[in-house]
Amino acid sequence: MTFVRQWVLRVSSFGLTWLYAIYRVHPAVWRLMARNYRPWMARFARLHAWMTCQFAAIDVPAYGDFLRRNGWQFRWFDLTAYPPTGKLTYVKAYSQEQRCWHGRFEIAGSVVDESSGSSGQPYNWVRSRRELNTVHKNLAGYTTLVFPSKRRFVINAYSMGAWATGTNTGIAMARVAMVKNTGPDLDKIIDTLRHFGPGFDYVITAYPPFLKHLLDKMDAIGFDWAPYKLSALVGGEGMTEALRDYLEQRFTKVRSGYGASDLTIGMGGETDLSVWLRRRLRTDQRLRAALLGPDEHRLPMVFQYNPLETYLETTADNEILCTINTTAVLNPKVRYNIGDEGKLMSYDELAAILKTDPAAWAQARQAFAVDRMRLPLLFLYGRKDSTISYMGANIYPQDVENGLYQDNPLAHQIESFCLTLEEHTDLESRPVVHVQLRDGVELSEAELERLADVCRRGLVRYLAEVSRDFAESLAEDPTAADLRIRVHGHGTGPFTGTSGKIKNVYLARSTAA
């Protein structure tokens, strides 16, 4: 019976992987699938995720041992029977090779990616030729859907080298666009735009903070934006609506993708519908309560994702589990917990809620008509540990970014920020937002004080709007507004030695004042 079960699973899993390859044949076929996704496909995807777990239990030595150590017992079609894996419990516990199919690497064609180390120690991730081919086709399909053009020119400003996002984005984009891999070089990007001129539809791929640096630099040198059509695809970290509003003063469209070095890039992406929905959630309290719950005041990123490729679940603590549904993955990722907090919802569930408000539904239909993607939605809050608790409220880096950039006439002077919680001599702890000036910006004492004051007032205003806990604390104790803003010159204070990092680090070590 065990032998028969194994071969049924093998044939079925390989057959499904082959079937999925059909809609990756061409970006047009990928778009057709995304626009015609139906709820029954989610049940099919869950079955495939279960099969992937069982297949890994048979043929991946590390996973088989992991299951035995966790007292696993086989149950037909029960995905929850397989315990979640994670970086500490699985990746660090077993060698890279033991986590591969049959305990060995595929040598020819495999590529080693390295995570950025923004959350601690960098890790190495080995990906097979077939796995990367799948990633590139999916990312290319999404790009053609969100940035339609016959003269697409991608300037890849992600950091290159061993980092997964930069190298794979460049390869994927070459399938559907002319590409120049500049890396995060401001002058090289501007020179490229000037050399090739405004006759293309440019898409710049970059981390969100770098895109702001680019805009500020181009404005500072008097770049003539008018004849150019520039859009942007960002990833690697969350992006606030305040930053999007700032960027879209110059860029036609800015969209964000969701991925992780642990898993894959291109797990989800923003569409016109998801961006409309996120912006609506900023002000529509009734809709926010209906979608996210009555006590949820954070504003998540909103993506659409394909469960046939990356099957997502959530735990009782709302942490996301991901199973990559393909045998092409060299290190199978099964019910992997990356530590991100989120909520899942089908397109039909969203539509049913929106239809209770005819005006909102009409706007949603208008936004949907642009990309027409019926894939389910992921409401992503980010890493659960990326917060500072203050006066009974959790302060998230995304909230701080919104407060610093929203309606701030001095935002062009800011390069980045980080947070600390500092204990003072009166034994009270206060959050401190450290703001780094852009390279070359020098301010007088009066100008520094003005920037700090504008940032503080904007941050207090935003937190009071989005956090009920903070608003109540402010009403009960006005000193809750004593959020400290410290402005630092470029590369000084807590930003010393951070220029080489490819991502911003938002939580710094707390200190005693």
Stockholm file with secondary structure:
# STOCKHOLM 1.0

chainA/1-513         MTFVRQWVLRVSSFGLTWLYAIYRVHPAVWRLMARNYRPWMARFARLHAWMTCQFAAIDVPAYGDFLRRNGWQFRWFDLTAYPPTGKLTYVKAYSQEQRCWHGRFEIAGSVVDESSGSSGQPYNWVRSRRELNTVHKNLAGYTTLVFPSKRRFVINAYSMGAWATGTNTGIAMARVAMVKNTGPDLDKIIDTLRHFGPGFDYVITAYPPFLKHLLDKMDAIGFDWAPYKLSALVGGEGMTEALRDYLEQRFTKVRSGYGASDLTIGMGGETDLSVWLRRRLRTDQRLRAALLGPDEHRLPMVFQYNPLETYLETTADNEILCTINTTAVLNPKVRYNIGDEGKLMSYDELAAILKTDPAAWAQARQAFAVDRMRLPLLFLYGRKDSTISYMGANIYPQDVENGLYQDNPLAHQIESFCLTLEEHTDLESRPVVHVQLRDGVELSEAELERLADVCRRGLVRYLAEVSRDFAESLAEDPTAADLRIRVHGHGTGPFTGTSGKIKNVYLARSTAA
#=GR chainA/1-513 SS CHHHHHHHHHHHHHHHHHHHHHTTSSHHHHHHHHHTCCTHHHHHHHHHHHHHHHHHHHHCHHHHHHHHHTTCCCCTTCGGGSCCEEIIIIITTSCTGGGSGGGCCCCTTCEEEECCCTTSSCCEEEECHHHHHHHHHHHHHHHHHHSCCSSEEEEECSCCSSBHHHHHHHHHHTTTSEEEECCSCHHHHHHHHHHHTTSSEEEEEECHHHHHHHHHHHHHTTCCCTTCEEEEEECSSCCCHHHHHHHTTTCSEEEEEECCTTSCSCSEECCHHHHHHHHHHHHCHHHHHHHHCTTCCCCCEEEEECTTTEEEEECTTCEEEEEECCTTCSSCCCSEEEEEEEEEECHHHHHHHHTTSHHHHHHHHHHHHHHCCCCCEEEEEEETTCCEEETTEEECHHHHHHHHHTTCTTGGGEEEEEEEEEECTTSCEEEEEEEEECTTCCCCHHHHHHHHHHHHHHHHHHHHHHCHHHHHHHHHCGGGGCCEEEEECTTCGGGTTCTTCSSCCCBCCCCBC
#=GC SS_cons         CHHHHHHHHHHHHHHHHHHHHHTTSSHHHHHHHHHTCCTHHHHHHHHHHHHHHHHHHHHCHHHHHHHHHTTCCCCTTCGGGSCCEEIIIIITTSCTGGGSGGGCCCCTTCEEEECCCTTSSCCEEEECHHHHHHHHHHHHHHHHHHSCCSSEEEEECSCCSSBHHHHHHHHHHTTTSEEEECCSCHHHHHHHHHHHTTSSEEEEEECHHHHHHHHHHHHHTTCCCTTCEEEEEECSSCCCHHHHHHHTTTCSEEEEEECCTTSCSCSEECCHHHHHHHHHHHHCHHHHHHHHCTTCCCCCEEEEECTTTEEEEECTTCEEEEEECCTTCSSCCCSEEEEEEEEEECHHHHHHHHTTSHHHHHHHHHHHHHHCCCCCEEEEEEETTCCEEETTEEECHHHHHHHHHTTCTTGGGEEEEEEEEEECTTSCEEEEEEEEECTTCCCCHHHHHHHHHHHHHHHHHHHHHHCHHHHHHHHHCGGGGCCEEEEECTTCGGGTTCTTCSSCCCBCCCCBC
//
